[in-house]
Amino acid sequence: MSRYQRQIILPQIGETGQQKLAEARVLVIGAGGLGCALLPYLVSSGVGTIGIVDGDRVEASNLHRQILFSKESIGKYKVYEAQHFLKNQNPSCAINAIAEYLNGKNALELFTKYDLIVDATDRIGIRYLINDAAVLTGKPVVYGSIHRFEGQVSVFNYNNGPTYRCLFPKAAEVPSCAEAGVLGTSVGMIGMLQAQEVVKLILKTGKLLSGELLVYNTLTADQHKFQFSKNEKISITQAFFNTEYLQDNIQVVDLDISLLKGFKLIDVRELNEQPRIQHQKVLELPLSTFSENWGQLDKDQAYIIFCKSGTRAKKAAAILQEHNFKTIKVLRDSPTQVASLLSSTSVIKQLQ
């Protein structure tokens, strides 16, 4: 117990509180800036089991704020790099690395295995998924977000209290960190505030930010609390969840000339697969590296994705939909048919 001696002597913790931390199971969604900021503090405080969900790989642009990674981490899955760092930090903690994106198919099963959820994402659509899955499984959510120099923290669905949908009934268009920019210290401060709410929730001590939104400006050091109430009119049911997240809404289309005028094609086959299609309308982005390279795409551009059978194309389409791309379709035609159509003299003339 010498590792935790300094916090055990706090009357709000003691040995009983330390045991609560050791028995706690926390699921963190996102191993980016917020996740990297809060995870070391959860591990160092002795939280017994932590799950980390993220399908991204480390990029060079992550390193200025995502402190669990180094230049040697570039190209590797974030969750495995985070797991390695955190196990070295505190070997007594169980770190479950889940190298996939949260979606309607895995959310409910994952949430049932943990006591509470931490929203450390930067995508609006996933926040609604986290909220709705948490409501159905009865799990509280510690929420954090960053926009440039301003951060927000709250606790949702605590003892059936107000949820994310009570505060934000409709999704708003908010730029990601990649689009708006972010300072590493700002992310660190909000992440640590999230970690504090997690510890308070586990220990059942202090006053949680349930029904309150803390807004902190890191440039001015101003902070404000806004109260909000539970909206009893909002009902999250299994049927709603199924409709919202489990229906396959990726449209499969046949390639024709009219589509070629408004869409660009994405070939997600590996570069050694034949036939290769060299054409101004075709971008080659293999699925094996798609998670690292999708950022070069324009969210306002319409895309049709293809592979050999359609399976990989649907996976790539799901990634783009998670990142709020507006118009994504999957192609039914084989690569051979695509190559034949694009080489057609009549098609070439119409595209010129």
C-alpha positions in Angstrom: 0.0 0.0 0.0 3.0 2.3 0.1 2.3 3.3 -3.5 -1.0 4.9 -2.5 0.0 6.1 1.0 -0.3 9.8 0.2 -3.9 9.5 -0.9 -5.0 6.8 1.6 -4.3 9.3 4.5 -7.0 11.6 3.0 -10.1 11.1 5.1 -12.3 11.0 2.0 -10.3 8.0 0.7 -8.7 5.8 3.3 -8.1 2.1 2.8 -11.8 1.5 2.0 -11.7 4.1 -0.8 -8.5 2.7 -2.1 -10.2 -0.7 -2.3 -13.1 0.9 -4.2 -10.6 2.2 -6.7 -8.9 -1.2 -7.1 -12.3 -2.8 -7.8 -13.5 -0.2 -10.3 -13.8 -0.9 -14.0 -13.6 2.2 -16.2 -14.0 2.3 -20.0 -12.3 5.2 -21.8 -13.5 5.9 -25.3 -10.7 7.6 -27.2 -6.9 7.5 -26.8 -6.3 11.0 -28.2 -5.5 14.2 -26.3 -8.1 13.9 -23.6 -7.5 10.1 -23.1 -3.8 10.5 -22.9 -4.2 13.3 -20.3 -6.6 11.4 -18.0 -5.4 7.8 -18.3 -2.1 8.2 -16.4 -4.0 9.7 -13.4 -6.5 6.9 -13.3 -3.8 4.3 -13.4 -1.6 6.1 -10.9 -4.5 6.4 -8.5 -5.0 2.7 -8.6 -8.1 2.1 -10.7 -8.1 -1.6 -11.0 -9.3 -2.2 -14.6 -9.3 0.2 -17.5 -10.5 -0.4 -21.0 -9.4 1.8 -23.9 -11.3 1.9 -27.1 -9.8 3.5 -30.2 -9.2 2.4 -33.8 -6.7 5.1 -34.7 -3.0 4.8 -35.2 -0.5 7.4 -34.0 0.4 10.3 -36.3 3.2 12.8 -36.0 0.6 15.6 -35.5 -0.6 13.8 -32.4 2.7 14.1 -30.5 2.4 17.7 -29.3 -0.5 16.8 -27.0 -0.9 13.0 -26.7 1.8 12.4 -24.1 1.6 8.6 -24.0 3.2 8.4 -27.4 6.7 9.0 -28.9 8.1 9.3 -32.4 8.6 5.5 -32.2 4.8 5.1 -31.8 4.0 6.6 -35.2 2.0 4.2 -37.3 1.1 2.0 -34.4 -2.3 1.5 -32.8 -2.8 4.1 -30.1 -4.5 1.6 -27.7 -1.5 -0.7 -27.7 1.0 2.1 -27.2 -1.1 3.5 -24.4 -1.4 0.0 -22.8 2.4 -0.4 -22.9 3.0 3.0 -21.3 0.4 2.5 -18.6 1.4 -1.0 -17.6 4.9 0.3 -17.0 3.5 3.0 -14.9 1.5 0.7 -12.7 1.7 -3.1 -13.4 -1.0 -3.8 -10.9 -3.7 -2.2 -13.1 -5.3 -4.3 -15.8 -5.3 -2.4 -19.1 -7.6 -3.8 -21.8 -6.7 -2.4 -25.3 -9.6 -2.5 -27.8 -8.2 -1.5 -31.2 -11.5 -0.7 -32.9 -13.9 2.1 -33.3 -16.9 2.3 -31.0 -20.1 1.6 -33.0 -23.6 0.4 -32.6 -22.6 -3.2 -32.9 -20.0 -3.3 -30.1 -21.1 -0.4 -27.7 -23.7 -2.2 -25.6 -21.6 -5.3 -25.0 -18.5 -3.3 -24.1 -20.5 -1.0 -21.7 -21.9 -3.9 -19.7 -18.4 -5.0 -18.7 -17.5 -1.7 -17.0 -18.9 0.5 -14.1 -18.6 3.8 -15.8 -17.7 5.3 -19.2 -15.4 8.2 -20.0 -16.1 10.2 -23.2 -12.6 11.3 -24.5 -13.6 11.6 -28.1 -13.7 14.6 -30.5 -16.5 13.5 -32.8 -20.1 14.6 -32.2 -21.8 11.5 -33.7 -19.9 9.2 -31.3 -20.9 11.3 -28.3 -24.6 10.5 -29.0 -23.8 6.9 -29.4 -21.9 6.9 -26.1 -24.9 8.6 -24.4 -27.5 6.3 -25.8 -25.6 3.1 -25.1 -24.9 4.4 -21.5 -28.6 5.1 -21.0 -29.5 1.6 -22.1 -26.9 -0.1 -19.9 -27.4 2.2 -17.0 -23.8 3.6 -16.9 -22.7 7.1 -15.9 -20.6 9.0 -18.4 -17.8 11.5 -17.6 -17.7 13.9 -20.5 -15.0 16.2 -21.7 -14.5 18.2 -24.9 -12.1 20.9 -26.3 -12.6 23.7 -28.8 -9.4 25.6 -29.3 -8.7 27.2 -25.8 -12.1 26.3 -24.2 -13.0 23.1 -22.6 -16.2 21.5 -21.2 -16.7 18.9 -18.5 -19.8 17.2 -17.1 -21.2 14.0 -15.8 -24.2 12.4 -17.6 -26.7 9.7 -16.7 -25.6 9.6 -13.0 -28.3 7.9 -11.0 -30.7 8.4 -14.0 -29.8 12.1 -14.1 -29.5 14.5 -17.1 -27.8 13.1 -20.2 -25.9 14.5 -23.1 -29.1 14.7 -25.1 -30.7 16.8 -22.3 -27.9 19.3 -22.8 -27.5 19.1 -26.6 -30.8 17.7 -28.1 -29.5 18.1 -31.6 -26.0 17.7 -33.1 -24.2 20.8 -34.0 -21.5 21.3 -36.7 -18.3 21.7 -34.6 -14.9 21.5 -36.2 -12.5 18.8 -34.9 -9.1 19.5 -33.3 -7.5 18.9 -36.7 -9.7 21.6 -38.2 -9.9 24.2 -35.4 -6.5 23.6 -33.8 -5.7 22.9 -30.1 -3.1 23.5 -27.5 -1.7 20.5 -25.7 -1.9 22.2 -22.2 -5.6 22.9 -22.8 -6.3 19.3 -23.5 -4.3 18.3 -20.4 -6.3 20.5 -18.1 -9.6 19.2 -19.3 -8.5 15.6 -19.2 -7.3 16.0 -15.6 -10.7 17.5 -14.7 -12.3 14.4 -16.2 -10.0 12.1 -14.2 -11.0 14.0 -11.0 -14.7 13.4 -11.8 -14.0 9.7 -12.4 -12.3 9.3 -9.0 -15.0 11.2 -7.2 -17.7 9.1 -8.8 -15.9 5.8 -7.8 -15.4 7.0 -4.2 -18.8 8.6 -4.0 -17.3 11.7 -2.5 -17.5 15.4 -3.3 -20.0 17.1 -5.6 -20.2 15.6 -9.1 -20.8 17.7 -12.2 -24.2 15.9 -12.7 -26.7 18.4 -14.2 -23.9 21.0 -14.5 -21.6 21.9 -17.4 -18.3 23.3 -16.4 -16.8 25.6 -19.1 -13.2 26.6 -18.6 -11.3 29.1 -20.8 -7.6 28.3 -20.6 -6.5 31.6 -22.0 -8.3 33.8 -19.4 -8.6 31.2 -16.5 -12.3 32.1 -16.4 -14.7 29.3 -15.6 -18.4 29.1 -15.4 -21.0 26.5 -14.4 -24.3 26.1 -16.3 -27.0 24.0 -14.8 -29.3 21.9 -16.9 -32.2 19.5 -16.1 -33.2 16.1 -17.2 -35.6 16.2 -20.2 -38.2 13.6 -19.4 -39.5 13.8 -23.0 -36.4 12.1 -24.3 -36.7 8.4 -24.4 -33.8 6.1 -25.4 -35.2 2.6 -26.1 -33.6 -0.5 -27.6 -35.8 0.1 -30.7 -34.5 3.6 -31.1 -30.9 2.4 -30.7 -31.4 -0.3 -33.3 -32.8 2.2 -35.8 -30.2 4.8 -35.1 -27.1 2.7 -35.0 -27.7 -0.9 -36.2 -29.3 -0.3 -39.6 -26.8 -0.6 -42.5 -27.4 2.8 -44.1 -24.4 2.6 -46.5 -25.8 2.7 -50.0 -24.5 0.2 -52.6 -24.6 1.5 -56.2 -23.8 0.5 -59.7 -21.2 2.7 -61.5 -22.5 4.8 -64.3 -21.4 7.9 -66.2 -23.7 10.3 -64.3 -22.0 9.4 -61.0 -18.5 10.0 -62.4 -19.3 13.6 -62.9 -20.0 14.3 -59.2 -18.1 11.6 -57.3 -14.5 10.5 -56.9 -13.7 6.8 -56.5 -11.6 5.3 -53.7 -9.9 2.0 -54.2 -9.3 0.4 -50.8 -7.6 -2.7 -52.2 -4.0 -3.4 -51.4 -1.4 -2.0 -53.8 -0.4 -5.4 -55.0 -3.9 -6.4 -56.1 -4.7 -6.4 -59.8 -5.9 -4.8 -62.0 -4.4 -1.4 -60.9 -6.6 1.5 -62.0 -4.6 4.6 -62.8 -7.1 7.4 -63.4 -7.7 11.0 -62.2 -11.0 9.9 -60.7 -9.5 7.2 -58.6 -7.7 7.6 -55.3 -5.7 4.6 -54.0 -6.1 4.3 -50.2 -5.7 0.7 -49.0 -7.8 -0.3 -46.1 -4.8 -1.5 -44.1 -3.6 2.2 -43.8 -7.0 3.8 -44.3 -7.3 5.0 -40.7 -4.1 7.0 -41.0 -4.8 8.4 -44.5 -8.5 9.3 -44.6 -7.6 12.8 -43.3 -6.4 13.8 -46.8 -10.0 13.5 -48.1 -12.4 16.4 -48.4 -15.6 15.9 -46.3 -17.6 17.9 -48.8 -16.6 15.8 -51.7 -18.9 12.8 -52.7 -17.0 9.5 -52.8 -17.7 6.0 -54.0 -15.6 3.3 -52.4 -14.8 -0.1 -54.0 -12.7 -3.2 -53.4 -12.9 -6.7 -54.8 -16.0 -8.0 -53.0 -17.4 -4.9 -51.2 -16.5 -6.0 -47.6 -13.5 -3.7 -47.2 -15.3 -0.9 -49.0 -18.1 -1.0 -46.4 -15.5 -0.9 -43.6 -13.9 2.2 -45.1 -17.3 3.8 -45.7 -18.2 3.3 -42.0 -15.0 5.0 -41.0 -15.8 8.0 -43.1 -19.4 8.1 -41.9 -18.0 8.1 -38.3 -16.0 11.2 -39.2 -19.1 13.0 -40.6 -18.4 12.7 -44.3 -21.6 13.9 -46.1 -21.9 11.6 -49.2 -20.4 8.1 -49.2 -21.5 5.1 -51.3 -20.1 1.6 -51.9 -19.7 0.3 -55.4 -21.2 -3.0 -56.4 -19.0 -3.4 -59.6 -15.8 -5.3 -59.6 -12.4 -3.5 -60.1 -12.3 -5.1 -63.6 -15.6 -3.5 -64.5 -14.4 -0.2 -63.1 -11.3 -0.3 -65.2 -13.3 -1.2 -68.3 -15.7 1.6 -67.8 -13.0 4.2 -67.1 -11.1 3.2 -70.2 -14.1 3.5 -72.4 -13.7 6.1 -75.2 -17.2 7.4 -74.7 -16.7 7.9 -71.0 -13.4 9.7 -71.5 -15.1 12.2 -73.9 -18.0 12.9 -71.5 -15.6 13.5 -68.6 -13.4 15.9 -70.6 
